[in-house]
Amino acid sequence: MNSMRLFIQLRTKSSLLFQRTLYTENIQDLVSSGKPSIVWNADALHGLSKEQVEFRQNVRAFAEKELPEELVTKIDADGHWSDFRNFWKKMGEMGLLGITASAEYGGLEMTYFDHLIAMEELSRRAGGIALSYGAHSNLCVNQITLNGNEEQKNRFLPKLIDGSFVGSLAMSEAGSGSDVTSMKTKAVKPNANADYYVLNGSKFWITNGPEADVVFLYAKTSDKGITAFLIEKDMEGFSVGQVLDKLGMRGSPTSELLLEDVKVPEKNVVGKLDGGVYVLMSGLDMERLVLSGGPLGLMQAACEYAFNYAHERNQFGKPIGSFQLLQGKLADMYTKLSSSRAYLYNTARALDQYKSSVKTKPSGTSPFTKDCAAVILLLAETATQIGLDAIQILGGNGYTNDYPVGRIMRDAKLYEIGAGTSEIRRWLIGRELNKEYK
């Protein structure tokens, strides 16, 4: 495939031109194999701008180049990737690690819509790698961008954005998942004059845990209050515990984190003391929105594999895709994919418009809280079902690890559990609907 380099110039808030080198490939090259990609007409259908289409093409070309199918299959089988750090640096060079961050710290100052497009395209190639990307770029970098002070931003963001550091979020514990305020990890000042806190406890199911240089961590600081801290990997008493062997998302390193008398300076407190719930809520809508790009990318990949297979596999003298029952399944998959994409893209567009129109920092969540919860609920469950449908279309081949559809289904299932279960999302949507009648 013929590829070229494209310099996309972005105007910063100080009116300076900020250059970022991106990969791009001619769209005709991408479809020259004769196997149609069902994403290209979607960009026109859903009203993406020329810049967004160009951005998608760049991220897709990068992902295709750096994450070939053979590599992704090996990472899934091994459960780890020795070249993780080198790839992270390449993402930093691309600008992908700071899409919504200020150019002052090396970010691209783009929208959450753009961010989810990057999440979608990376997920289309490798769900686990994309999950690590989302945890870093949204759950860590974006939270520091939203809630960190200037000293914290200057200290952490440049290295997180250029790929020198890997970031993570640590909230869940073995006995505290959806019930955040029941966490046992505590932060205590040894005396009134101390300029540090001592943290003890553990965190579980932590994406990027084994690799993280900076962890955006929540701990209890009073009976009813939690506080956000920035934990650095070289702090004495901080260590990686059990590394988890997962069903899916095996390219995303996940572990337990242990804190034993870890001294964390006051300058690493994010937001106000006991203000952790506000910090958490301030980024929750964007978290759900951006992470929804994950199941969308997995759906896209599953449909592409299944649709191509249905028109290559012959039985009874003709492609199985020509049989009416299979055509019905393909139609259902395409309809679910397209409707899911429409809801997600429209919600992203609305949230970005709201964020740009609010002159002061919004208090808590946005008017689109229930929709941000609804899109990830819809896309997570739909992605799992489409993954199962793809396996069924491939038949016996789909049930082997020689084909990627099994991995796609296993990766998709995580989104029904992580970052809030489907049950919690339904409860939240119902609660928000009830508020409208009070």
The 8 nearest C-alpha neighbors of each residue, nearest first, counted from 0:
[[1, 28, 2, 29, 24, 25, 31, 27],
 [0, 2, 24, 28, 3, 25, 29, 23],
 [3, 1, 24, 0, 23, 25, 4, 22],
 [2, 4, 23, 24, 5, 22, 1, 25],
 [5, 3, 22, 23, 21, 6, 20, 2],
 [4, 6, 21, 7, 20, 22, 23, 3],
 [7, 5, 20, 19, 8, 21, 18, 4],
 [8, 6, 19, 18, 5, 9, 20, 21],
 [9, 7, 18, 17, 16, 6, 10, 19],
 [8, 10, 17, 16, 11, 7, 18, 107],
 [11, 9, 16, 14, 15, 17, 8, 12],
 [12, 10, 14, 13, 15, 102, 9, 16],
 [11, 13, 14, 10, 15, 102, 101, 108],
 [12, 14, 11, 15, 10, 16, 103, 102],
 [15, 13, 11, 12, 10, 16, 17, 9],
 [16, 14, 11, 13, 10, 17, 12, 9],
 [17, 15, 10, 9, 8, 11, 18, 14],
 [16, 18, 9, 8, 10, 15, 11, 19],
 [19, 17, 8, 7, 16, 9, 6, 20],
 [18, 20, 7, 6, 21, 8, 17, 94],
 [21, 19, 6, 5, 93, 18, 7, 22],
 [22, 20, 5, 93, 57, 19, 6, 4],
 [21, 23, 57, 4, 61, 60, 5, 3],
 [22, 24, 57, 60, 3, 56, 4, 2],
 [25, 23, 2, 60, 26, 3, 1, 28],
 [24, 26, 28, 27, 29, 2, 23, 1],
 [25, 27, 29, 28, 24, 30, 56, 31],
 [28, 26, 29, 25, 30, 31, 24, 32],
 [29, 27, 31, 25, 26, 30, 0, 1],
 [28, 30, 26, 27, 31, 25, 24, 32],
 [29, 31, 27, 32, 28, 35, 33, 34],
 [32, 30, 28, 33, 29, 27, 34, 35],
 [33, 31, 30, 34, 29, 28, 35, 27],
 [32, 34, 31, 35, 30, 36, 29, 307],
 [33, 35, 32, 30, 36, 307, 31, 303],
 [36, 34, 30, 33, 37, 32, 307, 303],
 [35, 37, 38, 34, 39, 30, 303, 29],
 [36, 38, 39, 35, 40, 41, 303, 299],
 [39, 37, 41, 36, 40, 42, 299, 35],
 [38, 40, 41, 42, 37, 36, 43, 52],
 [39, 41, 43, 42, 38, 44, 37, 45],
 [42, 40, 44, 38, 39, 43, 45, 37],
 [43, 41, 47, 45, 40, 44, 39, 46],
 [42, 44, 46, 41, 40, 45, 47, 39],
 [45, 43, 41, 42, 46, 40, 47, 341],
 [46, 44, 42, 43, 47, 41, 341, 344],
 [45, 47, 43, 44, 42, 48, 41, 344],
 [48, 46, 42, 51, 45, 43, 52, 49],
 [47, 49, 51, 50, 52, 46, 42, 43],
 [48, 50, 52, 51, 53, 47, 54, 46],
 [49, 51, 53, 48, 52, 54, 47, 55],
 [50, 52, 54, 48, 53, 49, 47, 55],
 [53, 51, 55, 49, 54, 50, 48, 56],
 [54, 52, 50, 56, 51, 55, 49, 57],
 [53, 55, 51, 57, 52, 56, 50, 58],
 [56, 54, 52, 58, 57, 53, 59, 51],
 [57, 55, 59, 53, 54, 58, 60, 23],
 [58, 56, 23, 54, 22, 60, 55, 59],
 [57, 59, 61, 55, 60, 56, 62, 117],
 [58, 60, 56, 62, 61, 57, 120, 55],
 [59, 61, 63, 57, 58, 62, 23, 56],
 [60, 62, 58, 64, 59, 63, 22, 65],
 [63, 61, 59, 65, 66, 64, 60, 121],
 [64, 62, 60, 66, 61, 65, 67, 59],
 [65, 63, 61, 62, 66, 60, 67, 59],
 [64, 66, 62, 63, 61, 67, 86, 60],
 [67, 65, 62, 63, 64, 71, 70, 68],
 [68, 66, 70, 69, 63, 65, 64, 71],
 [67, 69, 71, 70, 72, 66, 124, 403],
 [70, 68, 72, 67, 71, 73, 66, 74],
 [71, 69, 73, 72, 68, 67, 74, 66],
 [70, 72, 74, 68, 73, 69, 75, 125],
 [73, 71, 75, 69, 70, 74, 68, 76],
 [74, 72, 76, 70, 75, 71, 77, 69],
 [73, 75, 71, 77, 76, 72, 250, 79],
 [76, 74, 72, 249, 78, 73, 77, 250],
 [75, 77, 73, 74, 78, 72, 249, 79],
 [78, 76, 74, 79, 75, 73, 80, 249],
 [79, 77, 249, 75, 76, 74, 250, 80],
 [80, 78, 77, 250, 74, 81, 252, 249],
 [81, 79, 83, 82, 74, 250, 78, 77],
 [80, 82, 83, 79, 84, 85, 74, 86],
 [83, 81, 80, 85, 84, 86, 87, 79],
 [84, 82, 86, 80, 81, 85, 87, 79],
 [85, 83, 87, 86, 82, 88, 81, 162],
 [84, 86, 88, 87, 82, 83, 89, 162],
 [85, 87, 89, 83, 84, 88, 90, 82],
 [88, 86, 84, 90, 162, 85, 89, 83],
 [87, 89, 162, 91, 85, 90, 86, 92],
 [90, 88, 92, 86, 91, 87, 93, 85],
 [91, 89, 93, 87, 92, 88, 95, 94],
 [90, 92, 161, 162, 88, 94, 89, 93],
 [91, 93, 89, 90, 94, 88, 161, 162],
 [94, 92, 90, 91, 95, 21, 89, 20],
 [93, 95, 91, 92, 96, 97, 90, 98],
 [94, 96, 93, 90, 98, 97, 91, 117],
 [97, 95, 160, 136, 91, 94, 98, 90],
 [98, 96, 106, 160, 100, 95, 99, 94],
 [97, 99, 107, 109, 95, 100, 106, 108],
 [98, 100, 108, 109, 97, 110, 107, 106],
 [101, 99, 106, 97, 108, 98, 144, 107],
 [100, 102, 106, 108, 103, 104, 107, 105],
 [103, 101, 106, 105, 104, 107, 11, 108],
 [102, 104, 101, 105, 106, 11, 100, 12],
 [105, 103, 157, 102, 106, 101, 156, 153],
 [106, 104, 102, 103, 157, 160, 101, 107],
 [107, 105, 102, 97, 100, 101, 98, 104],
 [106, 108, 98, 109, 102, 97, 100, 99],
 [109, 107, 99, 101, 100, 106, 98, 102],
 [108, 110, 99, 107, 98, 113, 111, 114],
 [111, 109, 113, 112, 99, 114, 351, 108],
 [110, 112, 114, 113, 115, 351, 289, 347],
 [111, 113, 347, 110, 115, 114, 116, 348],
 [114, 112, 116, 110, 111, 115, 109, 117],
 [113, 115, 111, 117, 112, 116, 98, 289],
 [114, 116, 289, 118, 292, 112, 117, 113],
 [117, 115, 119, 113, 118, 114, 120, 112],
 [118, 116, 114, 120, 115, 119, 121, 58],
 [119, 117, 115, 292, 121, 116, 120, 293],
 [120, 118, 296, 292, 116, 122, 293, 117],
 [119, 121, 123, 117, 122, 59, 118, 296],
 [120, 122, 129, 118, 124, 123, 119, 62],
 [123, 121, 126, 296, 125, 129, 119, 124],
 [122, 124, 296, 120, 297, 300, 121, 125],
 [123, 125, 122, 121, 62, 66, 126, 120],
 [126, 124, 122, 128, 127, 123, 121, 129],
 [125, 127, 122, 129, 128, 410, 248, 130],
 [128, 126, 248, 250, 251, 130, 129, 125],
 [127, 129, 131, 250, 130, 251, 125, 126],
 [128, 130, 132, 122, 126, 121, 127, 131],
 [131, 129, 127, 133, 132, 128, 126, 134],
 [132, 130, 134, 128, 129, 251, 133, 207],
 [131, 133, 129, 135, 130, 134, 136, 128],
 [134, 132, 130, 136, 135, 137, 131, 129],
 [135, 133, 138, 131, 132, 137, 167, 136],
 [134, 136, 166, 139, 132, 133, 167, 137],
 [137, 135, 140, 96, 133, 132, 134, 139],
 [136, 138, 141, 133, 139, 140, 134, 135],
 [137, 139, 134, 135, 168, 142, 141, 136],
 [138, 140, 135, 142, 137, 167, 141, 166],
 [141, 139, 136, 143, 142, 137, 144, 135],
 [140, 142, 137, 144, 143, 139, 145, 138],
 [143, 141, 145, 139, 144, 140, 146, 138],
 [142, 144, 147, 146, 140, 141, 145, 139],
 [143, 145, 141, 142, 146, 147, 140, 100],
 [146, 144, 142, 143, 141, 147, 282, 281],
 [147, 145, 143, 142, 144, 270, 269, 278],
 [148, 146, 143, 269, 151, 144, 152, 145],
 [147, 149, 151, 150, 152, 146, 269, 270],
 [150, 148, 152, 151, 153, 147, 154, 144],
 [149, 151, 153, 152, 148, 154, 147, 266],
 [152, 150, 154, 148, 149, 153, 147, 155],
 [151, 153, 149, 156, 154, 155, 150, 147],
 [154, 152, 150, 151, 155, 149, 156, 157],
 [153, 155, 151, 152, 150, 156, 157, 158],
 [156, 154, 152, 153, 157, 158, 151, 159],
 [155, 157, 159, 152, 158, 160, 104, 153],
 [158, 156, 104, 160, 159, 155, 105, 161],
 [159, 157, 163, 161, 164, 160, 156, 155],
 [158, 160, 164, 156, 162, 157, 161, 163],
 [159, 161, 96, 97, 157, 158, 162, 91],
 [162, 160, 91, 158, 163, 159, 157, 92],
 [161, 163, 88, 91, 87, 164, 159, 160],
 [162, 164, 158, 161, 159, 88, 165, 160],
 [165, 163, 159, 162, 158, 212, 166, 213],
 [164, 166, 211, 212, 159, 210, 135, 213],
 [167, 165, 135, 213, 211, 139, 214, 212],
 [166, 168, 214, 135, 139, 207, 134, 211],
 [167, 169, 215, 214, 139, 138, 216, 170],
 [170, 168, 216, 205, 215, 171, 202, 214],
 [169, 171, 217, 216, 168, 202, 172, 179],
 [172, 170, 176, 203, 175, 202, 169, 204],
 [171, 173, 202, 203, 175, 174, 176, 201],
 [172, 174, 203, 175, 202, 171, 176, 204],
 [175, 173, 172, 176, 182, 171, 181, 183],
 [176, 174, 172, 182, 178, 171, 173, 181],
 [177, 175, 171, 178, 172, 179, 174, 173],
 [176, 178, 179, 419, 175, 423, 420, 171],
 [179, 177, 176, 175, 180, 181, 182, 171],
 [180, 178, 181, 177, 182, 175, 176, 171],
 [179, 181, 182, 178, 225, 223, 224, 219],
 [182, 180, 179, 178, 175, 183, 174, 176],
 [183, 181, 175, 180, 184, 179, 172, 219],
 [182, 184, 185, 200, 181, 219, 218, 172],
 [185, 183, 200, 218, 199, 182, 219, 201],
 [186, 184, 219, 218, 199, 198, 220, 183],
 [185, 187, 198, 220, 197, 196, 218, 219],
 [188, 186, 196, 197, 189, 220, 185, 198],
 [187, 189, 196, 190, 197, 195, 193, 191],
 [190, 188, 187, 193, 196, 197, 191, 195],
 [191, 189, 188, 193, 192, 187, 194, 195],
 [190, 192, 193, 188, 189, 194, 195, 187],
 [193, 191, 190, 194, 189, 188, 195, 196],
 [192, 194, 190, 195, 191, 188, 189, 196],
 [195, 193, 265, 264, 192, 196, 188, 266],
 [194, 196, 264, 265, 263, 193, 262, 188],
 [197, 195, 188, 187, 263, 262, 186, 264],
 [196, 198, 262, 187, 261, 186, 260, 188],
 [199, 197, 186, 261, 260, 185, 258, 196],
 [200, 198, 258, 259, 260, 185, 184, 186],
 [201, 199, 184, 258, 257, 185, 183, 259],
 [200, 202, 257, 256, 258, 184, 172, 203],
 [201, 203, 172, 256, 255, 171, 169, 257],
 [202, 204, 255, 172, 205, 173, 171, 254],
 [205, 203, 254, 253, 255, 206, 171, 202],
 [204, 206, 208, 253, 254, 203, 169, 255],
 [205, 207, 253, 208, 252, 131, 204, 167],
 [208, 206, 252, 210, 253, 211, 209, 167],
 [207, 209, 205, 254, 211, 206, 253, 210],
 [208, 210, 207, 211, 239, 254, 252, 253],
 [211, 209, 207, 208, 165, 212, 252, 166],
 [210, 212, 165, 166, 208, 213, 207, 167],
 [211, 213, 232, 165, 164, 231, 166, 210],
 [214, 212, 231, 166, 211, 230, 232, 167],
 [213, 215, 167, 230, 168, 216, 229, 166],
 [214, 216, 168, 229, 228, 139, 169, 167],
 [217, 215, 169, 228, 227, 214, 168, 170],
 [216, 218, 227, 170, 226, 228, 225, 169],
 [219, 217, 185, 184, 225, 226, 186, 220],
 [220, 218, 225, 185, 221, 186, 224, 184],
 [219, 221, 186, 225, 224, 185, 273, 226],
 [222, 220, 224, 223, 219, 225, 273, 185],
 [221, 223, 224, 220, 219, 225, 180, 273],
 [224, 222, 221, 225, 180, 219, 273, 220],
 [223, 225, 273, 221, 220, 219, 222, 226],
 [224, 226, 219, 273, 275, 220, 218, 274],
 [225, 227, 275, 273, 274, 218, 217, 272],
 [226, 228, 217, 275, 269, 216, 268, 218],
 [229, 227, 268, 216, 269, 267, 215, 230],
 [228, 230, 215, 267, 214, 216, 268, 213],
 [231, 229, 214, 213, 228, 215, 232, 216],
 [232, 230, 213, 233, 234, 212, 214, 229],
 [231, 233, 212, 234, 213, 230, 237, 211],
 [234, 232, 231, 235, 237, 212, 238, 236],
 [235, 233, 232, 231, 237, 236, 261, 262],
 [236, 234, 237, 261, 233, 262, 260, 259],
 [235, 237, 259, 261, 258, 260, 234, 238],
 [236, 238, 258, 235, 234, 257, 261, 259],
 [239, 237, 257, 256, 240, 236, 258, 232],
 [238, 240, 256, 209, 257, 255, 241, 254],
 [241, 239, 255, 256, 257, 238, 242, 254],
 [240, 242, 255, 254, 243, 239, 256, 253],
 [243, 241, 254, 253, 240, 255, 244, 209],
 [244, 242, 254, 253, 245, 241, 204, 255],
 [243, 245, 242, 246, 78, 249, 253, 247],
 [246, 244, 247, 243, 249, 248, 78, 253],
 [245, 247, 409, 244, 248, 249, 410, 413],
 [248, 246, 410, 409, 249, 245, 406, 413],
 [249, 247, 127, 410, 250, 251, 126, 245],
 [250, 248, 78, 247, 75, 251, 127, 245],
 [249, 251, 127, 128, 248, 74, 79, 75],
 [250, 252, 127, 249, 131, 128, 248, 253],
 [253, 251, 207, 206, 209, 250, 208, 79],
 [254, 252, 206, 205, 208, 207, 243, 204],
 [255, 253, 242, 208, 205, 243, 241, 204],
 [254, 256, 203, 240, 241, 202, 239, 204],
 [257, 255, 239, 202, 240, 201, 238, 203],
 [258, 256, 201, 238, 237, 240, 239, 200],
 [257, 259, 237, 199, 200, 236, 201, 261],
 [260, 258, 236, 199, 261, 237, 257, 200],
 [261, 259, 197, 199, 198, 236, 262, 258],
 [260, 262, 236, 198, 197, 259, 258, 235],
 [263, 261, 197, 196, 195, 260, 264, 198],
 [262, 264, 196, 195, 261, 197, 265, 267],
 [265, 263, 195, 266, 267, 194, 196, 262],
 [264, 266, 195, 267, 268, 194, 263, 196],
 [265, 267, 264, 268, 151, 269, 195, 263],
 [268, 266, 229, 265, 228, 264, 269, 263],
 [267, 269, 228, 265, 266, 227, 270, 229],
 [270, 268, 227, 147, 228, 267, 146, 271],
 [271, 269, 146, 268, 274, 147, 278, 272],
 [270, 272, 274, 273, 269, 226, 275, 268],
 [271, 273, 274, 226, 270, 275, 220, 268],
 [274, 272, 224, 225, 226, 275, 271, 220],
 [275, 273, 271, 272, 277, 276, 226, 270],
 [276, 274, 226, 225, 278, 227, 277, 273],
 [275, 277, 279, 278, 274, 280, 225, 226],
 [276, 278, 280, 279, 275, 274, 281, 363],
 [279, 277, 275, 281, 276, 280, 274, 146],
 [278, 280, 276, 277, 281, 282, 275, 283],
 [279, 281, 283, 277, 282, 363, 278, 276],
 [282, 280, 363, 278, 279, 364, 283, 277],
 [281, 283, 280, 285, 284, 279, 286, 142],
 [282, 284, 286, 280, 285, 281, 287, 279],
 [285, 283, 287, 286, 371, 282, 368, 288],
 [286, 284, 288, 283, 287, 282, 289, 111],
 [287, 285, 283, 284, 289, 288, 290, 282],
 [288, 286, 290, 284, 285, 289, 371, 291],
 [287, 289, 285, 291, 286, 371, 290, 284],
 [290, 288, 115, 291, 286, 292, 287, 285],
 [289, 291, 292, 287, 293, 288, 286, 133],
 [292, 290, 375, 293, 288, 289, 294, 287],
 [291, 293, 119, 115, 295, 118, 290, 289],
 [294, 292, 291, 119, 122, 296, 295, 290],
 [293, 295, 297, 296, 382, 379, 292, 291],
 [296, 294, 292, 298, 293, 297, 119, 299],
 [295, 297, 123, 119, 122, 299, 293, 298],
 [296, 298, 294, 123, 300, 299, 295, 122],
 [299, 297, 295, 301, 382, 296, 300, 294],
 [298, 300, 296, 302, 297, 301, 295, 303],
 [299, 301, 297, 303, 123, 298, 302, 304],
 [302, 300, 298, 304, 303, 299, 386, 389],
 [303, 301, 305, 299, 300, 304, 306, 298],
 [302, 304, 300, 306, 301, 305, 307, 299],
 [305, 303, 301, 307, 302, 306, 308, 300],
 [304, 306, 308, 302, 389, 307, 303, 309],
 [307, 305, 309, 303, 308, 304, 302, 310],
 [306, 308, 304, 310, 309, 305, 303, 311],
 [307, 309, 311, 305, 310, 306, 312, 304],
 [310, 308, 320, 306, 319, 307, 312, 311],
 [309, 311, 318, 320, 308, 307, 312, 319],
 [312, 310, 308, 309, 318, 313, 307, 319],
 [311, 313, 318, 309, 308, 310, 319, 314],
 [314, 312, 318, 317, 319, 316, 311, 315],
 [313, 315, 316, 317, 319, 318, 312, 320],
 [316, 314, 317, 313, 318, 319, 322, 312],
 [315, 317, 314, 313, 318, 319, 312, 321],
 [316, 318, 313, 314, 315, 319, 321, 312],
 [319, 317, 313, 310, 320, 312, 321, 311],
 [318, 320, 321, 309, 322, 313, 312, 314],
 [321, 319, 309, 310, 318, 322, 325, 326],
 [320, 322, 319, 318, 323, 326, 317, 325],
 [323, 321, 320, 325, 319, 324, 326, 318],
 [322, 324, 326, 325, 327, 321, 320, 328],
 [323, 325, 327, 326, 322, 328, 320, 321],
 [326, 324, 328, 327, 323, 322, 320, 329],
 [327, 325, 323, 329, 324, 328, 320, 330],
 [326, 328, 330, 324, 325, 329, 331, 323],
 [329, 327, 325, 331, 330, 326, 332, 324],
 [330, 328, 326, 332, 331, 327, 333, 325],
 [329, 331, 327, 333, 328, 332, 326, 334],
 [332, 330, 328, 334, 329, 333, 335, 327],
 [333, 331, 329, 335, 330, 334, 336, 328],
 [332, 334, 336, 330, 335, 331, 337, 329],
 [335, 333, 331, 337, 336, 332, 338, 330],
 [336, 334, 332, 338, 333, 337, 339, 331],
 [335, 337, 333, 339, 334, 338, 332, 340],
 [336, 338, 340, 334, 339, 335, 333, 341],
 [337, 339, 341, 335, 340, 336, 334, 342],
 [340, 338, 336, 342, 341, 337, 335, 378],
 [339, 341, 337, 343, 338, 342, 344, 336],
 [340, 342, 338, 344, 339, 343, 345, 337],
 [343, 341, 345, 339, 340, 344, 346, 338],
 [344, 342, 340, 346, 341, 345, 374, 347],
 [343, 345, 347, 341, 346, 342, 340, 348],
 [346, 344, 348, 342, 347, 343, 341, 349],
 [345, 347, 349, 343, 348, 344, 350, 342],
 [348, 346, 344, 350, 112, 345, 349, 343],
 [347, 349, 345, 351, 346, 350, 344, 352],
 [350, 348, 346, 352, 347, 351, 345, 353],
 [349, 351, 353, 347, 352, 348, 346, 354],
 [352, 350, 354, 348, 353, 349, 347, 355],
 [351, 353, 349, 355, 350, 354, 356, 348],
 [352, 354, 350, 356, 351, 355, 349, 357],
 [355, 353, 351, 352, 356, 357, 350, 361],
 [354, 356, 352, 353, 357, 351, 358, 350],
 [357, 355, 353, 354, 352, 358, 351, 359],
 [358, 356, 354, 359, 355, 353, 361, 360],
 [357, 359, 356, 360, 355, 354, 361, 353],
 [360, 358, 357, 361, 362, 356, 354, 355],
 [359, 361, 362, 358, 357, 354, 145, 363],
 [362, 360, 359, 363, 357, 364, 365, 281],
 [361, 363, 360, 364, 281, 365, 277, 359],
 [364, 362, 281, 280, 361, 277, 365, 278],
 [363, 365, 281, 280, 368, 284, 362, 366],
 [364, 366, 367, 368, 363, 284, 361, 350],
 [367, 365, 368, 364, 369, 350, 353, 370],
 [368, 366, 370, 365, 369, 371, 350, 346],
 [369, 367, 371, 370, 365, 366, 284, 364],
 [368, 370, 428, 372, 371, 367, 373, 431],
 [371, 369, 373, 367, 372, 368, 374, 346],
 [370, 372, 368, 374, 373, 369, 288, 284],
 [373, 371, 369, 370, 375, 374, 424, 376],
 [372, 374, 370, 376, 371, 375, 369, 377],
 [375, 373, 377, 376, 371, 372, 343, 378],
 [374, 376, 291, 378, 377, 373, 372, 379],
 [377, 375, 373, 374, 379, 378, 421, 372],
 [378, 376, 374, 375, 380, 379, 373, 381],
 [377, 379, 381, 375, 380, 376, 382, 294],
 [380, 378, 414, 382, 415, 376, 381, 294],
 [379, 381, 383, 382, 378, 377, 415, 376],
 [380, 382, 378, 384, 383, 379, 377, 385],
 [383, 381, 385, 298, 379, 384, 294, 380],
 [382, 384, 386, 411, 380, 381, 408, 385],
 [385, 383, 387, 381, 386, 382, 388, 380],
 [384, 386, 388, 382, 387, 383, 381, 389],
 [385, 387, 408, 383, 389, 384, 388, 301],
 [386, 388, 384, 390, 385, 389, 408, 391],
 [389, 387, 385, 391, 386, 390, 384, 392],
 [388, 390, 386, 392, 305, 391, 387, 301],
 [389, 391, 397, 387, 393, 388, 392, 404],
 [392, 390, 394, 388, 389, 393, 387, 397],
 [393, 391, 389, 394, 390, 388, 305, 309],
 [392, 394, 397, 390, 396, 391, 389, 395],
 [393, 395, 391, 397, 392, 396, 390, 398],
 [396, 394, 398, 397, 393, 399, 391, 390],
 [397, 395, 398, 399, 393, 394, 402, 401],
 [396, 398, 390, 393, 394, 395, 399, 402],
 [397, 399, 395, 396, 390, 405, 394, 400],
 [400, 398, 401, 396, 397, 402, 395, 405],
 [399, 401, 402, 403, 405, 398, 406, 397],
 [400, 402, 399, 403, 396, 397, 72, 398],
 [401, 403, 400, 404, 397, 399, 396, 405],
 [404, 402, 406, 405, 407, 400, 401, 72],
 [405, 403, 407, 406, 402, 390, 301, 397],
 [406, 404, 408, 407, 403, 409, 397, 390],
 [405, 407, 409, 403, 404, 408, 410, 247],
 [406, 408, 404, 410, 405, 409, 411, 297],
 [407, 409, 386, 411, 405, 410, 406, 383],
 [410, 408, 247, 406, 412, 407, 411, 405],
 [409, 411, 247, 248, 407, 408, 412, 413],
 [410, 412, 408, 383, 413, 409, 382, 414],
 [413, 411, 414, 409, 383, 410, 415, 408],
 [412, 414, 416, 415, 411, 417, 410, 247],
 [413, 415, 379, 416, 417, 412, 411, 294],
 [416, 414, 421, 379, 413, 420, 412, 380],
 [417, 415, 420, 413, 414, 419, 421, 418],
 [416, 418, 419, 414, 413, 420, 415, 204],
 [417, 419, 416, 420, 414, 287, 415, 286],
 [420, 418, 417, 416, 423, 177, 424, 421],
 [419, 421, 416, 423, 422, 415, 417, 424],
 [420, 422, 424, 415, 423, 376, 425, 416],
 [421, 423, 425, 420, 424, 426, 419, 427],
 [424, 422, 426, 420, 425, 421, 419, 427],
 [425, 423, 427, 421, 426, 422, 372, 428],
 [426, 424, 428, 422, 427, 423, 429, 421],
 [425, 427, 423, 429, 424, 428, 430, 422],
 [428, 426, 430, 424, 429, 425, 423, 431],
 [429, 427, 369, 431, 425, 430, 426, 424],
 [428, 430, 432, 426, 427, 431, 425, 433],
 [429, 431, 427, 433, 428, 432, 426, 434],
 [432, 430, 434, 428, 433, 429, 369, 427],
 [433, 431, 429, 434, 430, 435, 428, 436],
 [432, 434, 430, 435, 431, 436, 429, 437],
 [435, 433, 431, 436, 437, 432, 430, 429],
 [434, 436, 433, 432, 437, 431, 430, 429],
 [437, 435, 434, 433, 432, 431, 430, 429],
 [436, 434, 435, 433, 432, 431, 430, 429]]
